Amino acid sequence: MGWFTGLIAKGLGKVFEGKTVGKFNLNDLIATILCPVMNTAFFLGFMAILFGSIEVMGLNVITAVVIPALSINCILEIIACFVVGSAVSIAVKKIVAANKSK
């Protein structure tokens, strides 16, 4: 997922060149939100494909596991990645800029 997120951030960097929200570049903020969404979609999608016909507590896996995980996990992961990803993005850009000047 990190590679896809990097490609998205790089592509959006060309689209949103120079656009910022406070200290953050808009492309970085969008990428930090898309990363957990893609992660959850791939994980739960493969879980539904591989285990969709199995029953858990009388319900199929999609009803018992995928939908609750989608609603709870995805929201918590978006919040966590947004906060941590934004901070890490600023730190990495400062480090890269310092190394370029040497």
C-alpha positions as CSV (number, residue, x, y, z in Angstrom):
1,M,0.0,0.0,0.0
2,G,2.9,2.4,0.7
3,W,4.1,2.2,-2.9
4,F,0.6,3.0,-4.3
5,T,0.3,5.8,-1.8
6,G,3.6,7.2,-2.9
7,L,2.5,7.1,-6.6
8,I,-0.8,8.8,-5.7
9,A,1.0,11.5,-3.7
10,K,3.5,12.1,-6.5
11,G,0.7,12.3,-9.1
12,L,-1.4,14.5,-7.0
13,G,1.6,16.7,-6.4
14,K,1.6,17.6,-10.1
15,V,-2.2,18.3,-10.0
16,F,-2.2,20.3,-6.7
17,E,1.2,21.9,-7.1
18,G,1.7,24.7,-4.6
19,K,-1.7,24.1,-2.9
20,T,-1.4,23.8,0.9
21,V,-3.6,23.5,3.9
22,G,-1.6,25.2,6.7
23,K,1.8,23.5,6.7
24,F,0.6,20.5,4.8
25,N,0.6,20.0,1.0
26,L,-2.8,19.0,-0.2
27,N,-1.5,16.0,-2.1
28,D,0.1,14.6,1.1
29,L,-3.2,15.0,3.0
30,I,-5.2,13.2,0.3
31,A,-2.6,10.4,0.2
32,T,-2.6,9.9,3.9
33,I,-6.4,9.5,3.8
34,L,-6.4,7.2,0.7
35,C,-3.8,4.8,2.2
36,P,-6.0,3.3,5.0
37,V,-9.0,3.3,2.6
38,M,-7.0,1.2,0.1
39,N,-5.6,-1.0,2.8
40,T,-9.0,-1.7,4.2
41,A,-10.6,-2.3,0.8
42,F,-7.9,-4.7,-0.3
43,F,-7.8,-6.6,3.0
44,L,-11.5,-6.9,3.5
45,G,-12.1,-7.5,-0.2
46,F,-9.7,-10.5,-0.2
47,M,-11.2,-11.7,3.0
48,A,-14.7,-11.7,1.4
49,I,-13.4,-13.4,-1.7
50,L,-11.5,-16.1,0.2
51,F,-13.9,-16.7,3.1
52,G,-17.2,-15.4,1.9
53,S,-18.9,-18.7,1.9
54,I,-18.0,-19.6,5.5
55,E,-20.5,-19.0,8.3
56,V,-19.5,-17.4,11.7
57,M,-22.1,-17.5,14.4
58,G,-24.8,-18.3,11.9
59,L,-23.9,-15.4,9.6
60,N,-21.8,-15.4,6.6
61,V,-18.3,-13.8,6.9
62,I,-19.4,-10.6,5.0
63,T,-22.2,-9.9,7.4
64,A,-20.3,-11.0,10.6
65,V,-16.8,-9.7,10.0
66,V,-16.4,-7.5,6.9
67,I,-19.1,-4.9,7.4
68,P,-18.3,-4.3,11.1
69,A,-14.6,-4.1,10.4
70,L,-15.2,-1.8,7.5
71,S,-17.2,0.6,9.6
72,I,-15.0,0.6,12.7
73,N,-11.5,-0.2,11.4
74,C,-11.6,2.1,8.4
75,I,-12.6,5.1,10.4
76,L,-10.0,4.6,13.1
77,E,-7.3,3.8,10.6
78,I,-8.1,7.0,8.6
79,I,-7.9,9.1,11.7
80,A,-4.6,7.5,12.9
81,C,-3.0,7.6,9.5
82,F,-4.1,11.2,9.0
83,V,-2.5,12.4,12.2
84,V,0.7,10.3,12.1
85,G,1.1,10.5,8.3
86,S,0.9,14.2,8.3
87,A,3.5,14.6,11.0
88,V,5.8,12.0,9.3
89,S,5.4,13.8,6.0
90,I,6.6,17.1,7.4
91,A,9.6,15.4,9.1
92,V,10.6,13.5,6.0
93,K,10.4,16.6,3.8
94,K,12.6,18.6,6.2
95,I,15.2,15.8,6.3
96,V,15.2,15.5,2.5
97,A,15.5,19.3,2.1
98,A,18.4,19.3,4.6
99,N,20.2,16.5,2.8
100,K,19.7,18.3,-0.6
101,S,21.4,21.4,0.6
102,K,24.6,19.5,1.6
